[in-house]
Amino acid sequence: MKHGPAQNRSRPTILIALLVVALALTGVLAYQALDAGRTHRAAAERALNDYASFAAWQLNQTASQEFLSAMISTFIVPLTRVDPDNPAGWPSPADFMAASLEPQMPAKYMEGVRFFFRFDWRDSAMTVSGQAPSALVLKWVRDTVSRSPGRLEIPAIRLQAFGSADRSPAKKLGIIVTNDSYIASIDSIDGRLRVVCYVISRDMEGRPLVTYGFETDARSFAKPLFSDVMARSTLLPPSLLRGIARDSVLSVTAMAPGGGTVFHSASRGFPASFSVTDALDDRFGKMRLAVSLRSDIAPRLVVGGLPRSRLPMLMGLFALTVGLVAAAVIQLRRQQQLAQLRVDFVSGVSHELRTPLAQIRLFAELLRNGQLRSEQERERSFGIIDEEAQRLTYLVENVLAFARAEHGRSTVVAEPLAMDVELQAAMDAFAPLARVRRAKIHGRIQPGLIARVDSRALRQIVLNLLDNAVKYGPLGQTVNVSLAGTPEKVVVSVEDCGPGVPRSEREKIWQPYYRVGGDTESSVGGSGIGLSIVGELVRLHGGRAWVEDAAGGGARFAVEFPREHELEQQAASIQPRPPAEATA
C-alpha cells in the first residue's frame, strides 16, 4: 500500500499534536499536584491557627479566673460589703491597706500597689491611703472611676444575711445589699503603664454608693497573674504537645490596650508564624493577649507535619517536560529536514549517475551498430566513453566514501607522499571532466614537498575540490590549483571564478547535504556531499580545511597536511627539482 505526500506530511503534524497534548496533560497534573499541596498546607495552617486560637481562649479563661479568685473574691469583695443605711460604717482606704498586709492575702499582687482609694458617689469625695499620688494620677483615677457606671450594665442585685434590727426593707428580711462589680483599667500616665482596679457597691436599685480600689504598676500587677496562669495551665492539650515542653512551642504576650507590653513569657524571642490575638473584657483592663506558635516546631503539632511547598519541584519537572517536548519537536523537525536532504541526495546522485550512463550507452550503441564510419568518430566515441566511465567511477567513489563517513568507518593509511606528483596526477584525471564545462585548470605547484597523506584520499580530496570549482564557476573559467609549503604544513588550494561563499556559511558548507543558499533546486547539479567528504578526510589526516575569498574574486578552498622535512631533504639531495607549472 502506497502513501501519498500529503499523508506523509500529516504524520509529523500528528506527532507534534500528541506532544502538545502530553505537555498540556503534564501541566494539568502539575497544577493539580500544586493545588493539592496548597490545599493540604492551607488546612494544616488553619489547624495550627485553631490551636493558637484555642490556647488564646484558654489563656483568657484562666487569667480571668485567676484574677477573680485571687484578687476579687479573696481581697476586695469582702471589704466592699456595705450597709446602705450606715455610711459611717463603710470601710476606709486605710482598712484596705491594713488588710493587704494580712498573711492570707495574695501579697504577690500587692507588691506594686502605691495607694488605695475610696470614691463616695454621694458627694464625689475621694480619699486615699498610701503613697500620695500626683495630681495627674489622681485626676486619671477620679475620671476613670467616675465614668465607670456608664460603661457597665447594672448587675443583678445580690442580697446577703444581715442583722434583723435594721429598718430598711432588706434588713427587715434579715439581709443587706452586697455588690461585686469590678473593673480594671490600664493606661500610660506620667510615662508609666499604670493599672487601677476597683469595685463598685450599689444600692437595691443598682445605683452606685461607693467605689473602692487601688493603683499599681501594670507590669508588677500582670507578671504574677500570668505567671500563675502559665504554671496552672498548659494552654494546649498534652496529647497535642506529645511531650514537647510548652515553653518550646508557645509564646504569650499581654499588652495594654493603648500599646505597651505588660507581660511576656520566657520564650518570647523565638520566631513565630502562627499568632492569634484575643482581648480581655472591661473587668480586666481590655488587655490584649497574643499567643504565638513557634514556626519551626509548630508543624510537629500537625499529623504528618506541615507539608513543604512543591512549587520548585513541580516547576522543575514542568520545565524539564517542556524542554523534552521542545527537544522532541526540534529532533522531529531535524529528522524531517534530514529525510528531505536524503531524498534530494538520492535525486541528485541518480541524476548525476544517469548522465554518464546515458552517454556510455549512447556511444556504445553507436559503436555496436556500426553507425560511426570514420576512425576519427570512433576514437572520439571511445574517448567520451572513457571520460564518462571515469566520471561514473568518481561519483561512485564519492558515494562510498560518504557512506563510510556516515557510519564512522572512514580510514586512511597516511604515508610519506610526493605531493607534486600526486597533485598533478589528480589534475590530469579531472581534465576530461573540466573540458565538458570548457574550464581550464592552471597549476602552480611547488616541487619537492612531502607530506604524510593517503594517496587515494588525496586524489579524492582534489577531485572533489575541482568538481566544486567547475560546477559553481562560469563556463570557460580558469581554475587555479596551487601547492605550497609553510614551515610545518603543506597547503593545497583551489581557486575558482564563481560567486564565492558568504562568511556566514563558510562553516556550514562542510556539513553533509548542505548547499550554499539552500538552493537545492538550482540549475547547479550535485549531491551536496563533496565538501563534507573533503572535510572528513582532511580531519582523519590531522589537517585543516577552510574557505576564503580568492584574490581575483570567487572562492579559494584550501587544505593542509603535516609536512615531512627530513624526507624532503633526502629527496632533494638525490634529485633536485626545478619549480614547475602545469596547465590542463
GIFENFEN-V254572 format. One record per residue. RES is the residue in three letters. SS is DSSP state (hx for helix, st for strand, lp for the rest). PHI is phi in radians with two decimals (* if undefined). BURIAL is I if it has 24 or more other C-alpha atoms within 12 Angstrom, else O. Layout:
# GIFENFEN-V254572
res->(RES & RES)
ss->(SS & SS)
phi->(PHI & PHI)
burial->(BURIAL & BURIAL)
This chain:
# GIFENFEN-V254572
res->(MET & LYS & HIS & GLY & PRO & ALA & GLN & ASN & ARG & SER & ARG & PRO & THR & ILE & LEU & ILE & ALA & LEU & LEU & VAL & VAL & ALA & LEU & ALA & LEU & THR & GLY & VAL & LEU & ALA & TYR & GLN & ALA & LEU & ASP & ALA & GLY & ARG & THR & HIS & ARG & ALA & ALA & ALA & GLU & ARG & ALA & LEU & ASN & ASP & TYR & ALA & SER & PHE & ALA & ALA & TRP & GLN & LEU & ASN & GLN & THR & ALA & SER & GLN & GLU & PHE & LEU & SER & ALA & MET & ILE & SER & THR & PHE & ILE & VAL & PRO & LEU & THR & ARG & VAL & ASP & PRO & ASP & ASN & PRO & ALA & GLY & TRP & PRO & SER & PRO & ALA & ASP & PHE & MET & ALA & ALA & SER & LEU & GLU & PRO & GLN & MET & PRO & ALA & LYS & TYR & MET & GLU & GLY & VAL & ARG & PHE & PHE & PHE & ARG & PHE & ASP & TRP & ARG & ASP & SER & ALA & MET & THR & VAL & SER & GLY & GLN & ALA & PRO & SER & ALA & LEU & VAL & LEU & LYS & TRP & VAL & ARG & ASP & THR & VAL & SER & ARG & SER & PRO & GLY & ARG & LEU & GLU & ILE & PRO & ALA & ILE & ARG & LEU & GLN & ALA & PHE & GLY & SER & ALA & ASP & ARG & SER & PRO & ALA & LYS & LYS & LEU & GLY & ILE & ILE & VAL & THR & ASN & ASP & SER & TYR & ILE & ALA & SER & ILE & ASP & SER & ILE & ASP & GLY & ARG & LEU & ARG & VAL & VAL & CYS & TYR & VAL & ILE & SER & ARG & ASP & MET & GLU & GLY & ARG & PRO & LEU & VAL & THR & TYR & GLY & PHE & GLU & THR & ASP & ALA & ARG & SER & PHE & ALA & LYS & PRO & LEU & PHE & SER & ASP & VAL & MET & ALA & ARG & SER & THR & LEU & LEU & PRO & PRO & SER & LEU & LEU & ARG & GLY & ILE & ALA & ARG & ASP & SER & VAL & LEU & SER & VAL & THR & ALA & MET & ALA & PRO & GLY & GLY & GLY & THR & VAL & PHE & HIS & SER & ALA & SER & ARG & GLY & PHE & PRO & ALA & SER & PHE & SER & VAL & THR & ASP & ALA & LEU & ASP & ASP & ARG & PHE & GLY & LYS & MET & ARG & LEU & ALA & VAL & SER & LEU & ARG & SER & ASP & ILE & ALA & PRO & ARG & LEU & VAL & VAL & GLY & GLY & LEU & PRO & ARG & SER & ARG & LEU & PRO & MET & LEU & MET & GLY & LEU & PHE & ALA & LEU & THR & VAL & GLY & LEU & VAL & ALA & ALA & ALA & VAL & ILE & GLN & LEU & ARG & ARG & GLN & GLN & GLN & LEU & ALA & GLN & LEU & ARG & VAL & ASP & PHE & VAL & SER & GLY & VAL & SER & HIS & GLU & LEU & ARG & THR & PRO & LEU & ALA & GLN & ILE & ARG & LEU & PHE & ALA & GLU & LEU & LEU & ARG & ASN & GLY & GLN & LEU & ARG & SER & GLU & GLN & GLU & ARG & GLU & ARG & SER & PHE & GLY & ILE & ILE & ASP & GLU & GLU & ALA & GLN & ARG & LEU & THR & TYR & LEU & VAL & GLU & ASN & VAL & LEU & ALA & PHE & ALA & ARG & ALA & GLU & HIS & GLY & ARG & SER & THR & VAL & VAL & ALA & GLU & PRO & LEU & ALA & MET & ASP & VAL & GLU & LEU & GLN & ALA & ALA & MET & ASP & ALA & PHE & ALA & PRO & LEU & ALA & ARG & VAL & ARG & ARG & ALA & LYS & ILE & HIS & GLY & ARG & ILE & GLN & PRO & GLY & LEU & ILE & ALA & ARG & VAL & ASP & SER & ARG & ALA & LEU & ARG & GLN & ILE & VAL & LEU & ASN & LEU & LEU & ASP & ASN & ALA & VAL & LYS & TYR & GLY & PRO & LEU & GLY & GLN & THR & VAL & ASN & VAL & SER & LEU & ALA & GLY & THR & PRO & GLU & LYS & VAL & VAL & VAL & SER & VAL & GLU & ASP & CYS & GLY & PRO & GLY & VAL & PRO & ARG & SER & GLU & ARG & GLU & LYS & ILE & TRP & GLN & PRO & TYR & TYR & ARG & VAL & GLY & GLY & ASP & THR & GLU & SER & SER & VAL & GLY & GLY & SER & GLY & ILE & GLY & LEU & SER & ILE & VAL & GLY & GLU & LEU & VAL & ARG & LEU & HIS & GLY & GLY & ARG & ALA & TRP & VAL & GLU & ASP & ALA & ALA & GLY & GLY & GLY & ALA & ARG & PHE & ALA & VAL & GLU & PHE & PRO & ARG & GLU & HIS & GLU & LEU & GLU & GLN & GLN & ALA & ALA & SER & ILE & GLN & PRO & ARG & PRO & PRO & ALA & GLU & ALA & THR & ALA)
ss->(lp & lp & lp & lp & hx & hx & hx & hx & hx & hx & hx & hx & hx & hx & hx & hx & hx & hx & hx & hx & hx & hx & hx & hx & hx & hx & hx & hx & hx & hx & hx & hx & hx & hx & hx & hx & hx & hx & hx & hx & hx & hx & hx & hx & hx & hx & hx & hx & hx & hx & hx & hx & hx & hx & hx & hx & hx & hx & hx & hx & hx & hx & hx & hx & hx & hx & hx & hx & hx & hx & hx & hx & hx & hx & hx & hx & hx & hx & hx & lp & lp & lp & lp & lp & lp & lp & hx & hx & hx & lp & lp & lp & hx & hx & hx & hx & hx & hx & hx & hx & lp & lp & lp & lp & lp & lp & hx & hx & hx & hx & lp & lp & st & st & st & st & st & st & st & st & lp & lp & lp & lp & st & st & st & st & st & st & lp & lp & lp & lp & hx & hx & hx & hx & hx & hx & hx & hx & hx & hx & hx & hx & hx & hx & hx & hx & hx & lp & lp & lp & lp & lp & lp & st & st & st & st & lp & lp & lp & lp & lp & lp & lp & hx & hx & hx & hx & lp & lp & st & st & st & st & lp & lp & st & st & st & st & st & st & st & st & st & lp & lp & st & st & st & st & st & st & st & st & st & st & st & lp & lp & lp & lp & lp & st & st & st & st & st & st & st & st & st & st & hx & hx & hx & hx & hx & hx & hx & hx & hx & hx & hx & hx & hx & hx & hx & lp & lp & lp & lp & lp & hx & hx & hx & hx & lp & lp & lp & lp & hx & hx & hx & hx & st & st & st & st & st & st & lp & lp & lp & lp & lp & st & st & st & st & lp & lp & lp & lp & lp & lp & lp & st & st & st & st & st & st & st & st & lp & lp & hx & hx & hx & lp & lp & lp & st & st & st & st & st & st & st & hx & hx & hx & hx & hx & hx & hx & lp & lp & lp & lp & lp & lp & lp & lp & lp & hx & hx & hx & hx & hx & hx & hx & hx & hx & hx & hx & hx & hx & hx & hx & hx & hx & hx & hx & hx & hx & hx & hx & hx & hx & hx & hx & hx & hx & hx & hx & hx & hx & hx & hx & hx & hx & hx & hx & hx & hx & hx & hx & hx & hx & hx & hx & hx & hx & hx & hx & hx & hx & hx & hx & hx & hx & hx & lp & lp & lp & lp & lp & lp & hx & hx & hx & hx & hx & hx & hx & hx & hx & hx & hx & hx & hx & hx & hx & hx & hx & hx & hx & hx & hx & hx & hx & hx & hx & hx & hx & hx & hx & hx & hx & hx & lp & lp & lp & lp & lp & lp & lp & lp & st & st & st & st & hx & hx & hx & hx & hx & hx & hx & hx & hx & hx & hx & hx & hx & hx & hx & hx & hx & hx & lp & lp & lp & st & st & st & st & st & st & lp & lp & lp & lp & st & st & st & st & lp & hx & hx & hx & hx & hx & hx & hx & hx & hx & hx & hx & hx & hx & hx & hx & hx & hx & hx & lp & lp & lp & lp & lp & st & st & st & st & st & st & st & st & lp & lp & lp & st & st & st & st & st & st & st & lp & lp & lp & lp & lp & lp & lp & hx & hx & hx & lp & lp & hx & hx & hx & lp & lp & lp & lp & lp & hx & hx & hx & lp & lp & lp & lp & lp & lp & lp & lp & lp & lp & lp & hx & hx & hx & hx & hx & hx & hx & hx & hx & hx & hx & lp & lp & lp & st & st & st & st & st & st & lp & lp & lp & lp & lp & st & st & st & st & st & st & st & st & st & lp & hx & hx & hx & hx & hx & hx & hx & hx & hx & hx & lp & lp & lp & lp & lp & st & st & st & st & lp)
phi->(* & -1.70 & -1.99 & -1.36 & -1.03 & -1.09 & -1.18 & -1.16 & -1.25 & -1.31 & -1.10 & -1.04 & -1.08 & -1.12 & -1.11 & -1.11 & -1.06 & -1.13 & -1.13 & -1.11 & -1.09 & -1.08 & -1.12 & -1.10 & -1.08 & -1.08 & -1.09 & -1.12 & -1.11 & -1.10 & -1.14 & -1.10 & -1.13 & -1.12 & -1.14 & -1.11 & -1.11 & -1.15 & -1.13 & -1.05 & -1.15 & -1.08 & -1.12 & -1.14 & -1.18 & -1.10 & -1.10 & -1.16 & -1.13 & -1.12 & -1.08 & -1.12 & -1.13 & -1.09 & -1.11 & -1.14 & -1.09 & -1.10 & -1.13 & -1.06 & -1.13 & -1.19 & -1.13 & -1.10 & -1.13 & -1.12 & -1.13 & -1.14 & -1.26 & -1.43 & -1.72 & -1.37 & -1.12 & -1.43 & -1.99 & -1.38 & -1.01 & -1.00 & -1.51 & -1.84 & -1.42 & -2.03 & -1.65 & -1.00 & -1.63 & -2.33 & -1.02 & -1.13 & -1.63 & -1.20 & -1.08 & -1.79 & -1.00 & -1.14 & -1.11 & -1.16 & -1.06 & -1.19 & -1.16 & -1.18 & -1.60 & -1.26 & -1.05 & -1.35 & -1.36 & -1.29 & -1.08 & -1.14 & -1.44 & -1.66 & -1.07 & -1.69 & -1.24 & -1.74 & -2.80 & -1.86 & -2.49 & -2.33 & -2.04 & -1.61 & -1.30 & -1.24 & -2.26 & 1.05 & -1.38 & -2.17 & -2.12 & -2.24 & -2.48 & 2.14 & -1.12 & -1.27 & -1.33 & -1.22 & -1.07 & -1.19 & -1.15 & -1.11 & -1.10 & -1.06 & -1.11 & -1.08 & -1.13 & -1.13 & -1.22 & -1.21 & -1.56 & -1.15 & -1.08 & -1.24 & -1.66 & -2.08 & -1.28 & -1.17 & -1.31 & -1.13 & -1.40 & -1.88 & -1.88 & -2.38 & -0.98 & -2.63 & -1.19 & -1.53 & -1.43 & -1.27 & -1.66 & -1.23 & -0.97 & -1.17 & -1.25 & -1.07 & -1.53 & 1.41 & -2.36 & -2.25 & -1.44 & -2.21 & -2.60 & -2.21 & -1.31 & -2.17 & -2.49 & -2.20 & -2.34 & -2.12 & -2.76 & -1.74 & -2.22 & 0.99 & 1.36 & -2.29 & -1.35 & -2.12 & -2.24 & -2.06 & -2.01 & -2.66 & -2.23 & -1.83 & -1.74 & -2.16 & -1.56 & -1.11 & -1.55 & 1.57 & -1.38 & -1.20 & -1.82 & -2.66 & -2.14 & -2.04 & -3.02 & -2.55 & -2.04 & -2.61 & -1.25 & -1.10 & -1.27 & -1.12 & -1.34 & -1.38 & -1.04 & -1.15 & -1.08 & -1.34 & -1.11 & -1.14 & -1.09 & -1.15 & -1.33 & -1.48 & -2.34 & -1.45 & 1.21 & -2.17 & -1.05 & -1.01 & -1.13 & -1.40 & -1.22 & 0.90 & 1.49 & -1.41 & -1.06 & -1.05 & -1.16 & -1.46 & -1.95 & -1.89 & -2.17 & -2.06 & -2.36 & -1.97 & -2.24 & -1.21 & -1.06 & -1.59 & 1.92 & 1.89 & -1.55 & -1.85 & -2.79 & -2.56 & -1.30 & -1.14 & -1.67 & -1.11 & -1.38 & -1.35 & -1.22 & -2.12 & -2.13 & -2.14 & -2.31 & -2.28 & -1.98 & -2.18 & -2.33 & -1.35 & -1.50 & -1.01 & -1.13 & -2.17 & 1.28 & 0.92 & -1.07 & -1.69 & -1.91 & -1.99 & -2.03 & -2.14 & -1.73 & -1.13 & -1.13 & -1.53 & -1.89 & -0.94 & -1.02 & -1.24 & -1.38 & -1.70 & -1.09 & 1.51 & 1.38 & -1.42 & -1.11 & -1.37 & -1.19 & -1.67 & -1.03 & -1.04 & -1.14 & -1.16 & -1.14 & -1.11 & -1.13 & -1.14 & -1.10 & -1.11 & -1.11 & -1.06 & -1.09 & -1.15 & -1.14 & -1.10 & -1.11 & -1.12 & -1.14 & -1.11 & -1.12 & -1.11 & -1.12 & -1.13 & -1.11 & -1.10 & -1.10 & -1.14 & -1.09 & -1.16 & -1.10 & -1.17 & -1.08 & -1.10 & -1.11 & -1.07 & -1.11 & -1.14 & -1.11 & -1.05 & -1.12 & -1.19 & -1.28 & -1.12 & -1.13 & -1.15 & -1.12 & -1.10 & -1.13 & -1.08 & -1.13 & -1.07 & -1.30 & -1.14 & -1.08 & -1.11 & -1.20 & -1.20 & -1.48 & 1.20 & -1.44 & -1.73 & -1.51 & -1.54 & -1.16 & -1.14 & -1.17 & -1.17 & -1.11 & -1.13 & -1.14 & -1.07 & -1.14 & -1.14 & -1.07 & -1.14 & -1.09 & -1.20 & -1.14 & -1.10 & -1.10 & -1.13 & -1.07 & -1.07 & -1.13 & -1.11 & -1.09 & -1.09 & -1.11 & -1.12 & -1.11 & -1.15 & -1.08 & -1.12 & -1.14 & -1.06 & -1.70 & 1.20 & -1.95 & -1.26 & -2.39 & -2.33 & -2.00 & -1.41 & -2.58 & -0.99 & -2.46 & -1.31 & -1.20 & -1.13 & -1.16 & -1.18 & -1.17 & -1.14 & -1.10 & -1.15 & -1.13 & -1.13 & -1.19 & -1.54 & -0.95 & -1.07 & -1.22 & -1.20 & -1.14 & -1.04 & -1.67 & 0.96 & -1.68 & -1.95 & -1.96 & -2.03 & -1.93 & -2.13 & -1.96 & -1.47 & -1.33 & 1.41 & -1.50 & -2.15 & -2.33 & -1.56 & -2.46 & -1.41 & -1.09 & -1.15 & -1.14 & -1.07 & -1.05 & -1.19 & -1.09 & -1.16 & -1.08 & -1.17 & -1.14 & -1.18 & -1.09 & -1.13 & -1.12 & -1.21 & -1.14 & -1.65 & -1.64 & -1.31 & -1.10 & 1.37 & -1.30 & -1.96 & -1.73 & -1.70 & -1.97 & -2.27 & -2.26 & -2.45 & -2.10 & -1.88 & -0.96 & -2.10 & -2.28 & -1.99 & -1.99 & -1.94 & -2.32 & -2.29 & -1.98 & -2.07 & -1.93 & -1.39 & -1.34 & 1.46 & -2.10 & -1.02 & -1.04 & -1.20 & -2.00 & -1.26 & -1.56 & -1.36 & -1.16 & -1.50 & -1.49 & -1.07 & 1.24 & -1.33 & -2.10 & -1.01 & 1.38 & 1.23 & -1.55 & -1.42 & -1.80 & -1.27 & -1.26 & -1.37 & -1.35 & 2.38 & -1.75 & 1.39 & -2.05 & -1.05 & -1.22 & -1.15 & -1.15 & -1.02 & -1.06 & -1.17 & -1.16 & -1.14 & -1.07 & -1.11 & -1.51 & 1.34 & -1.78 & -2.53 & -2.19 & -2.68 & -2.34 & -2.62 & -1.27 & -1.37 & -1.08 & -1.74 & 1.66 & 1.46 & -2.12 & -2.12 & -1.66 & -2.36 & -2.33 & -2.32 & -2.33 & -1.08 & -1.67 & -1.95 & -1.17 & -1.09 & -1.19 & -1.11 & -1.15 & -1.11 & -1.15 & -1.18 & -1.27 & -1.49 & -2.61 & -1.07 & -2.12 & -1.37 & -1.02 & -2.27 & -2.22 & -2.30 & -2.30 & -2.02)
burial->(O & O & O & O & O & O & O & O & O & O & O & O & O & O & O & O & O & O & I & O & O & O & I & O & O & I & I & O & O & I & O & O & O & I & O & O & O & O & O & O & I & O & O & I & I & O & I & I & I & I & I & I & I & I & I & I & I & I & I & I & I & I & I & I & I & I & I & I & O & I & I & I & O & I & I & I & I & I & I & I & I & I & I & I & O & O & O & O & O & I & I & I & I & I & I & I & I & O & O & I & O & O & O & O & I & I & I & O & I & I & I & I & I & I & I & I & I & I & I & I & I & O & O & O & O & I & I & I & I & O & O & O & I & O & O & O & I & I & O & I & I & I & O & I & I & I & O & I & I & O & O & O & O & O & O & O & O & O & I & O & O & O & O & O & O & O & O & O & O & I & O & O & O & O & I & I & I & I & I & I & I & I & I & I & I & I & I & I & I & O & O & O & I & I & I & I & I & I & I & I & I & I & I & I & O & I & I & I & I & I & I & I & I & I & I & I & I & I & I & I & I & I & I & I & I & I & I & I & I & I & O & O & I & I & I & I & O & O & O & I & I & O & O & O & O & I & I & I & I & I & I & I & I & I & I & I & I & O & O & O & I & I & I & I & I & O & O & O & O & O & O & I & O & I & I & I & I & I & I & I & O & I & I & I & I & I & I & I & I & I & I & I & I & I & I & O & I & I & I & I & I & I & O & O & O & I & O & O & O & O & O & O & O & O & O & O & O & I & O & O & I & O & O & O & I & O & O & O & I & O & O & O & O & O & O & O & O & O & O & O & I & O & O & I & I & O & O & I & I & O & O & I & I & O & O & I & I & O & I & I & O & O & I & I & O & O & O & O & O & O & O & O & O & O & O & O & O & O & O & O & I & I & O & I & I & I & I & I & I & I & I & I & O & I & I & O & I & I & I & O & I & I & O & O & I & O & O & O & O & O & O & I & O & I & O & I & I & I & I & I & I & I & I & I & O & I & I & I & I & I & I & I & I & I & I & O & I & O & I & I & I & I & I & I & I & I & I & I & I & I & I & I & I & I & I & I & I & I & I & I & I & I & I & I & I & I & I & I & I & I & I & I & I & O & O & O & I & I & I & I & I & I & I & I & I & O & O & O & I & I & I & I & I & I & I & I & I & I & O & I & I & O & O & O & O & I & O & O & I & I & I & I & I & I & I & I & O & O & O & O & O & O & O & O & I & I & I & I & I & I & I & I & I & I & I & I & I & I & I & I & I & O & I & I & I & I & I & I & I & I & O & O & O & I & I & I & I & I & I & I & I & I & I & I & I & O & O & I & O & O & O & O & O & O & O & O & O & O & O & O & O & I & O & I)
